[in-house]
C-alpha cells in the first residue's frame, strides 16, 4: 500500500491577538453597516414622500376627466357609422392593394379585371426573369368560353416578336385560315387530298450536327416512328421479336433505297430476305405487326403516307399547321396522322438554333388516348426549356385527364405529368360539378373555385406559379372575324333573320 502525503495550509490565529478581541471587531463592523443601511433607507423614504407632496400640489386633470358640463363627454359610447364606397374611390385612400401584374414586356392579352391595368404575358420573358421555370401552358374551358380565340391571339401576337408556330395536328381545321393569314402554311391531309407525308423522310437537319450523328438520329427516329405507328394500329405494346422484325426490315430498306417509304418496310417485314431470315422464323415473328402496318399502305388508312412526300417542311415560315379535319371521324387515322406529323416536324422542332416556337395541341382529349403519341408529347414537354419551345395544351376540363388510362397506369401518370410541367394554367368557365376536381388538381382557393362558373366569355383565371389573375381577353375586330368558331351555328340564323325581315 502506497502512502500519500498531503500538504495543507492552516490559518492560525496570530498569537498576539486574543479571540475576544476578534469577536468585538466583527460586532463593531456589523453595527456600522446596519447604521449605514438604515440611513440610506430613510433617505429614500424621504425622497418618495417629497415626490408625493409635489404630485399632489401639481394641477393635473383627473384620470376620468373633470365632472360636469365642462367634461365634453356624452353618457353614450361614441359610435361612427360604417362608410361604404366603390373601389375606384377607395383606391386613393388605400392604394397598392391590387396585383402589380407581370410587367410591360410581352404580348398584350387584355385587361386585369381586379387592377384595371393591362395584362401582358410571354413565357420566354417570364422565364428570363425567373418568374417561370417551365414555359408550357395548359388552357381549359367549356365550349363557347373563348379559349380557342385566346390561344390564337397568344401565338399570332407573338409572331411579330420573332416567334414561330407549329400545330402538329388540327382536328377541326380552325387554325388553317389563321396560318394563311399570317403568311404561313396549312397542309390539309385526308383521302383525296394532294398532300402526302412520308414519315421516313430525313426531315430538317439541325445546325451543327455531324454526318455520323445525323445518320444515327435519323435511324433512331425512323425506328421509333414505325414502332409507334405499329402500336397505334395494334392498340398494344410491341413484343421484342416484333421490334427485331421492324429493325431488320428498316435497315434493309434504307440500304437499298435512296428515298425509303413505308410500303418498302412493310414488304420486307412480311417477306424478309433469305440471308436475313434463312430458317423462316422472322416471318412468323413479324407477321402480326406487318399486317397491322399494311393498313397504312394498302388498307383503309392508305393514301396519306405510303409514298414520297409531296410537301416540304419549311422551318422558316412563321406558322405551319397540319389540318386533319378531313379525317377527324376516324380516331385511329387521326392518331396515326398526329404521330407521323409530329415525327415529320420533330427534327426542326428540336433544333436548338430554330428560335422560340409555340407548339399547339388542340383538342387534347383526342390525342392523349393514344400511348405512343402521349409519350412523344411528354418528351417534348420535358425538353421544352432546352429547345426554346412553349407547348400549349387545349382541352375542355381537367377531368379529361382522368380518362387517360386507368388510375395508377403509366398512361395516366404521363397525362398528369403534362399538367405538372406547365406552370401557367388558364381556366375558363367550368361547370359546377367540375369545381372540386379543378380546385384539387390546381390547388385553387375557395374563392377561386366559386369564381369559375360565373366567368363570362373571354374571361379566365390565370394561375402562374403561385399568383392569380382574372383577365378579360380583348380582341381586335379583325381578330374577332378571323377567330370566330361559331360561323356555322349563327349563319343560318342570320339568313333566317334577314329573310324574315
C-alpha positions as CSV (number, residue, x, y, z in Angstrom):
1,X,0.0,0.0,0.0
2,X,1.4,3.4,-1.0
3,X,1.0,6.2,1.4
4,X,0.5,9.8,0.0
5,X,1.4,12.8,1.9
6,X,-0.8,15.9,1.5
7,X,0.4,19.3,2.4
8,X,-2.2,21.8,3.6
9,X,-2.1,25.4,4.8
10,X,-3.5,26.0,8.2
11,X,-4.7,29.5,9.1
12,X,-3.6,30.2,12.6
13,X,-4.7,33.0,14.8
14,X,-1.8,35.3,15.5
15,X,-0.5,34.7,19.0
16,X,-0.6,38.4,19.8
17,X,-4.5,38.8,19.2
18,X,-7.0,37.3,21.5
19,X,-10.2,35.6,20.4
20,X,-12.4,38.0,22.3
21,X,-10.8,40.9,20.5
22,X,-11.7,39.4,17.1
23,X,-15.3,39.0,18.1
24,X,-15.6,42.6,19.3
25,X,-14.1,43.8,16.0
26,X,-16.7,41.8,13.9
27,X,-19.6,43.1,16.0
28,X,-18.4,46.7,15.6
29,X,-18.3,46.3,11.8
30,X,-21.8,44.8,11.7
31,X,-23.2,47.8,13.8
32,X,-21.6,50.3,11.4
33,X,-23.1,48.5,8.3
34,X,-26.6,48.5,9.9
35,X,-26.4,52.2,10.7
36,X,-25.4,53.0,7.1
37,X,-28.2,50.8,5.6
38,X,-30.8,52.5,7.9
39,X,-29.6,55.9,6.8
40,X,-29.9,55.0,3.1
41,X,-33.4,53.6,3.7
42,X,-34.5,56.8,5.5
43,X,-33.1,58.9,2.7
44,X,-35.0,57.0,0.0
45,X,-38.3,57.2,2.0
46,X,-37.9,60.9,2.4
47,X,-37.4,61.4,-1.3
48,X,-40.5,59.3,-2.1
49,X,-42.6,61.4,0.3
50,X,-41.3,64.6,-1.3
51,X,-42.4,63.3,-4.8
52,X,-45.8,62.5,-3.5
53,X,-46.2,66.0,-2.0
54,X,-45.1,67.6,-5.3
55,X,-47.5,65.4,-7.3
56,X,-50.4,66.4,-5.0
57,X,-49.5,70.0,-5.4
58,X,-49.5,69.9,-9.2
59,X,-52.7,70.8,-11.2
60,X,-53.2,67.6,-13.2
61,X,-56.6,66.7,-14.7
62,X,-58.4,63.7,-13.1
63,X,-58.0,60.4,-14.7
64,X,-61.7,60.3,-15.7
65,X,-61.9,63.9,-16.7
66,X,-63.5,66.8,-14.9
67,X,-67.0,66.4,-13.8
68,X,-69.9,68.5,-15.0
69,X,-70.7,70.1,-18.4
70,X,-67.1,71.1,-19.0
71,X,-66.1,67.4,-19.3
72,X,-67.3,67.5,-23.0
73,X,-68.4,63.9,-22.7
74,X,-71.7,62.1,-23.5
75,X,-73.2,59.4,-21.4
76,X,-73.4,57.2,-24.6
77,X,-70.4,55.5,-26.2
78,X,-69.1,57.1,-29.4
79,X,-70.1,55.1,-32.5
80,X,-69.0,56.1,-36.0
81,X,-71.2,54.8,-38.9
82,X,-69.6,52.4,-41.4
83,X,-68.6,54.1,-44.7
84,X,-69.2,52.3,-47.9
85,X,-67.7,53.3,-51.3
86,X,-66.5,51.9,-54.6
87,X,-63.1,50.5,-55.0
88,X,-62.3,53.3,-57.5
89,X,-62.9,55.9,-54.8
90,X,-61.2,54.0,-52.0
91,X,-58.1,53.3,-54.2
92,X,-56.8,56.8,-53.3
93,X,-57.2,56.1,-49.6
94,X,-55.9,52.6,-49.7
95,X,-53.5,52.3,-52.6
96,X,-51.3,49.3,-53.7
97,X,-53.9,46.6,-52.8
98,X,-54.1,45.2,-56.4
99,X,-51.7,42.7,-58.0
100,X,-48.8,44.6,-59.8
101,X,-49.1,42.4,-62.9
102,X,-46.4,40.6,-64.9
103,X,-44.7,43.7,-66.3
104,X,-45.0,45.5,-69.6
105,X,-42.8,43.2,-71.8
106,X,-44.6,40.6,-73.9
107,X,-47.9,40.1,-75.7
108,X,-50.9,42.1,-74.7
109,X,-53.7,39.7,-73.7
110,X,-56.4,42.1,-72.3
111,X,-57.3,43.7,-69.0
112,X,-56.7,42.6,-65.5
113,X,-60.2,42.8,-64.0
114,X,-59.0,43.4,-60.5
115,X,-56.4,46.1,-61.0
116,X,-57.9,47.6,-64.2
117,X,-54.5,47.6,-65.9
118,X,-53.2,45.9,-69.0
119,X,-52.3,42.2,-68.7
120,X,-49.2,41.2,-70.7
121,X,-47.9,37.6,-71.0
122,X,-44.9,36.0,-72.6
123,X,-43.5,32.7,-71.3
124,X,-40.0,33.3,-72.6
125,X,-39.8,36.7,-70.9
126,X,-41.1,35.4,-67.6
127,X,-38.6,32.5,-67.8
128,X,-35.7,35.0,-68.3
129,X,-37.0,37.0,-65.3
130,X,-37.2,33.9,-63.1
131,X,-40.9,34.0,-62.7
132,X,-41.4,30.7,-64.5
133,X,-39.3,27.6,-64.6
134,X,-41.5,25.7,-67.2
135,X,-42.7,27.6,-70.2
136,X,-45.6,25.2,-71.1
137,X,-49.2,26.4,-70.9
138,X,-52.5,24.5,-70.2
139,X,-55.7,26.0,-71.3
140,X,-59.1,24.6,-70.2
141,X,-62.7,25.8,-70.7
142,X,-66.1,24.6,-71.7
143,X,-67.4,25.0,-75.3
144,X,-68.1,28.7,-76.1
145,X,-66.0,30.2,-73.3
146,X,-63.5,31.7,-75.6
147,X,-60.4,29.5,-75.1
148,X,-59.9,29.0,-78.9
149,X,-59.7,32.8,-79.5
150,X,-57.3,33.2,-76.6
151,X,-54.9,30.5,-78.0
152,X,-54.9,32.1,-81.5
153,X,-54.3,35.5,-80.0
154,X,-51.4,34.3,-78.0
155,X,-49.5,32.8,-80.9
156,X,-50.4,35.2,-83.6
157,X,-49.5,38.2,-81.5
158,X,-46.2,36.5,-80.7
159,X,-45.2,36.3,-84.4
160,X,-44.1,40.0,-84.7
161,X,-41.7,39.3,-81.8
162,X,-39.9,36.6,-83.8
163,X,-41.8,33.6,-82.5
164,X,-42.9,30.7,-84.8
165,X,-45.9,28.5,-84.5
166,X,-46.3,24.7,-85.1
167,X,-49.7,23.0,-85.0
168,X,-48.8,19.3,-85.4
169,X,-52.5,18.3,-85.6
170,X,-55.6,20.4,-86.1
171,X,-58.6,18.1,-85.8
172,X,-61.2,20.8,-86.6
173,X,-59.3,22.8,-89.1
174,X,-59.6,26.0,-87.1
175,X,-56.0,27.1,-87.5
176,X,-55.9,26.8,-91.3
177,X,-57.2,30.3,-92.0
178,X,-55.0,31.8,-89.3
179,X,-51.9,30.2,-90.8
180,X,-52.6,31.5,-94.2
181,X,-53.4,35.0,-92.9
182,X,-50.0,35.3,-91.1
183,X,-48.0,34.2,-94.1
184,X,-47.6,30.6,-93.0
185,X,-48.9,27.4,-94.5
186,X,-51.6,24.9,-93.7
187,X,-51.2,21.3,-95.0
188,X,-54.6,19.6,-95.4
189,X,-54.3,15.9,-95.0
190,X,-57.0,13.4,-95.9
191,X,-58.3,10.9,-98.5
192,X,-58.4,12.5,-101.9
193,X,-56.2,15.5,-100.9
194,X,-53.0,16.1,-102.9
195,X,-50.8,16.4,-99.8
196,X,-48.8,13.3,-98.7
197,X,-46.3,12.9,-96.0
198,X,-43.5,10.4,-96.0
199,X,-42.9,9.5,-92.3
200,X,-39.5,8.2,-93.2
201,X,-38.2,11.5,-94.5
202,X,-34.9,12.6,-93.0
203,X,-36.5,16.0,-92.3
204,X,-34.9,19.3,-91.4
205,X,-31.2,18.9,-90.3
206,X,-30.4,20.9,-87.2
207,X,-27.3,23.2,-87.4
208,X,-24.0,21.9,-86.1
209,X,-24.8,18.2,-86.3
210,X,-22.1,16.0,-87.8
211,X,-22.8,13.4,-90.5
212,X,-22.4,10.5,-88.2
213,X,-24.6,12.0,-85.5
214,X,-27.2,12.9,-88.1
215,X,-27.3,9.4,-89.5
216,X,-27.8,7.9,-86.0
217,X,-30.5,10.5,-85.2
218,X,-32.4,9.7,-88.4
219,X,-32.2,5.9,-87.9
220,X,-33.4,6.2,-84.3
221,X,-36.3,8.5,-85.2
222,X,-37.4,6.1,-88.0
223,X,-37.3,3.1,-85.7
224,X,-39.3,4.9,-83.0
225,X,-41.8,6.2,-85.5
226,X,-42.6,2.8,-87.1
227,X,-42.8,1.3,-83.7
228,X,-45.2,4.0,-82.6
229,X,-47.3,3.5,-85.7
230,X,-47.5,-0.2,-85.2
231,X,-48.5,0.2,-81.5
232,X,-51.2,2.7,-82.5
233,X,-52.7,0.3,-85.1
234,X,-52.4,-2.8,-83.0
235,X,-53.5,-0.9,-79.8
236,X,-50.9,-2.8,-77.7
237,X,-47.2,-2.7,-77.0
238,X,-44.8,-4.5,-79.3
239,X,-43.0,-7.7,-78.4
240,X,-39.2,-7.9,-78.6
241,X,-39.4,-10.1,-81.6
242,X,-41.6,-7.6,-83.4
243,X,-39.2,-4.8,-82.6
244,X,-36.4,-7.0,-84.2
245,X,-38.5,-7.6,-87.3
246,X,-39.1,-3.9,-87.8
247,X,-35.5,-3.0,-87.2
248,X,-34.1,-5.5,-89.7
249,X,-36.7,-4.6,-92.3
250,X,-35.9,-0.9,-91.9
251,X,-32.2,-1.4,-92.2
252,X,-32.6,-3.4,-95.4
253,X,-34.9,-0.8,-96.9
254,X,-32.6,2.1,-96.1
255,X,-29.6,0.3,-97.6
256,X,-31.4,-0.4,-100.9
257,X,-33.5,2.8,-101.4
258,X,-32.4,6.4,-101.8
259,X,-35.9,7.5,-100.5
260,X,-37.3,4.8,-98.2
261,X,-41.1,4.7,-97.9
262,X,-43.4,2.8,-95.7
263,X,-44.6,0.2,-98.3
264,X,-41.0,-1.0,-98.7
265,X,-40.6,-1.6,-94.9
266,X,-43.9,-3.5,-94.8
267,X,-42.9,-5.7,-97.7
268,X,-39.6,-6.6,-96.0
269,X,-41.4,-7.4,-92.7
270,X,-43.8,-9.8,-94.4
271,X,-41.2,-11.2,-96.8
272,X,-37.6,-10.8,-95.4
273,X,-34.6,-11.6,-97.4
274,X,-33.4,-15.2,-97.2
275,X,-29.9,-14.2,-96.0
276,X,-31.6,-12.3,-93.1
277,X,-34.1,-15.0,-92.3
278,X,-32.8,-18.4,-93.5
279,X,-35.0,-20.5,-91.3
280,X,-38.2,-18.5,-91.7
281,X,-38.6,-17.6,-88.0
282,X,-38.6,-13.9,-88.7
283,X,-41.6,-14.1,-91.0
284,X,-43.7,-15.6,-88.2
285,X,-42.3,-13.2,-85.6
286,X,-43.3,-10.1,-87.7
287,X,-46.5,-11.4,-89.3
288,X,-48.9,-9.6,-87.0
289,X,-47.1,-6.3,-86.9
290,X,-46.6,-6.5,-90.7
291,X,-50.3,-6.9,-91.4
292,X,-51.0,-4.1,-88.9
293,X,-48.7,-1.7,-90.7
294,X,-50.2,-2.9,-94.1
295,X,-53.3,-0.9,-93.2
296,X,-51.3,2.3,-93.7
297,X,-50.3,1.4,-97.2
298,X,-53.0,-0.8,-98.7
299,X,-55.9,-0.8,-96.3
300,X,-58.4,1.8,-95.0
301,X,-55.7,4.1,-93.9
302,X,-53.8,4.1,-97.3
303,X,-53.1,7.1,-99.5
304,X,-51.7,9.5,-96.9
305,X,-48.1,8.4,-96.1
306,X,-47.4,5.5,-98.4
307,X,-45.2,7.3,-100.9
308,X,-42.7,10.2,-101.2
309,X,-43.7,13.5,-99.6
310,X,-45.5,16.0,-101.9
311,X,-44.9,18.9,-99.5
312,X,-41.7,20.2,-97.9
313,X,-41.3,21.3,-94.4
314,X,-40.1,24.9,-94.3
315,X,-38.9,25.8,-90.8
316,X,-38.6,29.5,-91.8
317,X,-42.3,30.0,-92.1
318,X,-44.0,31.9,-89.3
319,X,-46.6,29.2,-88.9
320,X,-47.2,25.7,-90.1
321,X,-50.4,23.7,-89.4
322,X,-51.4,20.2,-90.3
323,X,-55.2,20.2,-91.0
324,X,-56.7,16.9,-90.0
325,X,-60.4,17.9,-90.3
326,X,-60.9,15.6,-93.3
327,X,-60.2,12.5,-91.2
328,X,-61.5,13.7,-87.8
329,X,-64.2,11.0,-87.7
330,X,-61.6,8.2,-87.7
331,X,-59.9,8.1,-84.3
332,X,-57.2,5.6,-85.4
333,X,-56.3,7.6,-88.5
334,X,-56.2,10.8,-86.6
335,X,-53.8,9.3,-84.1
336,X,-51.6,7.9,-86.9
337,X,-51.5,11.2,-88.7
338,X,-50.6,13.0,-85.5
339,X,-47.8,10.5,-84.8
340,X,-46.4,11.0,-88.4
341,X,-46.8,14.7,-88.4
342,X,-45.1,15.0,-85.0
343,X,-42.1,13.0,-86.3
344,X,-42.1,15.0,-89.5
345,X,-41.8,18.2,-87.5
346,X,-39.6,16.8,-84.8
347,X,-36.2,17.4,-86.4
348,X,-37.0,21.1,-86.9
349,X,-38.8,21.4,-83.6
350,X,-35.8,20.0,-81.6
351,X,-33.3,22.3,-83.3
352,X,-31.7,24.5,-80.6
353,X,-31.0,27.1,-83.3
354,X,-34.6,27.2,-84.5
355,X,-35.6,30.1,-82.3
356,X,-38.6,30.3,-79.9
357,X,-41.6,28.4,-81.0
358,X,-45.2,27.7,-79.9
359,X,-46.4,24.1,-80.3
360,X,-50.2,24.0,-80.1
361,X,-52.0,20.8,-79.2
362,X,-55.7,21.5,-79.8
363,X,-58.5,19.1,-78.8
364,X,-56.1,17.3,-76.4
365,X,-58.6,14.8,-75.3
366,X,-58.4,13.2,-78.7
367,X,-54.6,12.9,-78.6
368,X,-53.9,11.7,-75.1
369,X,-55.8,8.5,-75.6
370,X,-53.0,7.0,-77.7
371,X,-50.0,5.9,-75.7
372,X,-47.4,6.3,-78.5
373,X,-48.5,9.9,-79.2
374,X,-48.7,10.7,-75.5
375,X,-45.1,9.6,-74.9
376,X,-43.9,11.8,-77.8
377,X,-45.8,14.8,-76.3
378,X,-44.3,14.1,-72.8
379,X,-40.7,14.0,-74.2
380,X,-41.3,17.4,-75.9
381,X,-42.7,18.9,-72.8
382,X,-39.8,17.8,-70.7
383,X,-37.3,19.2,-73.2
384,X,-39.2,22.5,-73.8
385,X,-36.6,24.7,-72.0
386,X,-33.7,23.2,-73.8
387,X,-35.1,23.7,-77.2
388,X,-36.9,27.0,-76.6
389,X,-40.4,25.6,-77.0
390,X,-43.6,26.6,-75.3
391,X,-46.2,23.9,-75.6
392,X,-49.9,24.9,-75.4
393,X,-52.3,22.1,-74.5
394,X,-56.0,22.9,-75.0
395,X,-58.9,20.8,-73.7
396,X,-62.3,21.3,-72.1
397,X,-62.0,20.3,-68.5
398,X,-59.3,18.9,-66.2
399,X,-61.3,15.7,-65.7
400,X,-60.3,14.8,-69.3
401,X,-57.0,13.8,-67.8
402,X,-58.8,11.1,-65.7
403,X,-60.0,9.4,-68.9
404,X,-56.4,8.7,-70.0
405,X,-55.6,5.2,-68.8
406,X,-56.5,3.6,-65.6
407,X,-55.7,5.0,-62.2
408,X,-52.0,4.2,-61.4
409,X,-51.2,3.2,-65.0
410,X,-48.2,4.6,-66.9
411,X,-50.5,6.5,-69.4
412,X,-52.4,8.2,-66.5
413,X,-49.0,9.2,-65.0
414,X,-47.8,10.7,-68.3
415,X,-51.0,12.7,-68.7
416,X,-50.7,14.1,-65.2
417,X,-47.1,15.0,-65.8
418,X,-48.1,17.3,-68.7
419,X,-50.1,19.3,-66.2
420,X,-47.2,19.2,-63.6
421,X,-44.7,20.5,-66.3
422,X,-46.9,23.6,-67.0
423,X,-46.6,26.5,-64.6
424,X,-49.2,28.6,-66.5
425,X,-52.7,27.2,-66.1
426,X,-55.6,29.2,-67.7
427,X,-59.0,28.2,-66.6
428,X,-62.1,29.5,-68.4
429,X,-65.6,28.9,-67.3
430,X,-66.3,25.5,-65.8
431,X,-69.5,23.7,-64.8
432,X,-70.3,23.5,-61.1
433,X,-69.7,19.7,-61.0
434,X,-66.1,20.3,-62.1
435,X,-65.1,22.7,-59.3
436,X,-64.0,20.1,-56.8
437,X,-61.7,18.3,-59.2
438,X,-60.4,21.5,-60.8
439,X,-59.7,23.1,-57.4
440,X,-57.9,20.0,-56.0
441,X,-55.8,19.5,-59.1
442,X,-54.7,23.1,-59.4
443,X,-54.7,24.0,-55.7
444,X,-57.4,26.7,-56.1
445,X,-58.7,28.6,-53.1
446,X,-62.4,28.5,-52.3
447,X,-62.9,32.0,-53.7
448,X,-61.2,31.0,-57.0
449,X,-63.4,27.9,-57.3
450,X,-66.6,29.8,-56.7
451,X,-65.4,32.3,-59.4
452,X,-65.2,29.8,-62.2
453,X,-68.9,29.2,-63.0
454,X,-69.6,33.0,-63.2
455,X,-66.8,33.8,-65.7
456,X,-68.1,35.5,-68.9
457,X,-67.0,34.9,-72.4
458,X,-63.3,35.6,-72.8
459,X,-62.7,35.8,-69.0
460,X,-60.3,33.4,-67.5
461,X,-58.5,32.7,-64.2
462,X,-54.7,32.7,-64.9
463,X,-52.7,30.7,-62.4
464,X,-49.0,31.5,-62.9
465,X,-47.0,29.6,-60.3
466,X,-48.5,30.9,-57.0
467,X,-50.0,34.1,-58.5
468,X,-53.6,34.5,-59.7
469,X,-55.1,36.9,-62.2
470,X,-58.6,37.3,-63.6
471,X,-58.2,38.6,-67.1
472,X,-60.7,39.7,-69.8
473,X,-59.3,38.8,-73.2
474,X,-59.7,41.6,-75.7
475,X,-59.9,41.1,-79.5
476,X,-59.3,43.4,-82.4
477,X,-62.2,43.5,-84.8
478,X,-60.1,41.7,-87.5
479,X,-59.2,39.0,-85.0
480,X,-62.8,38.6,-84.0
481,X,-63.7,37.9,-87.6
482,X,-60.8,35.5,-88.2
483,X,-61.0,33.6,-84.9
484,X,-64.8,33.2,-85.0
485,X,-65.7,29.5,-84.5
486,X,-69.4,30.0,-84.4
487,X,-69.9,30.9,-88.0
488,X,-71.7,27.7,-88.9
489,X,-74.0,28.0,-85.9
490,X,-75.1,31.6,-86.5
491,X,-75.0,31.8,-90.3
492,X,-78.3,30.0,-90.7
493,X,-79.9,32.2,-88.0
494,X,-78.7,35.4,-89.8
495,X,-80.0,34.2,-93.1
496,X,-83.4,33.3,-91.5
497,X,-83.5,36.7,-89.7
498,X,-82.7,38.6,-92.9
499,X,-85.2,36.7,-94.9
500,X,-87.9,37.1,-92.2
501,X,-87.2,40.8,-92.1
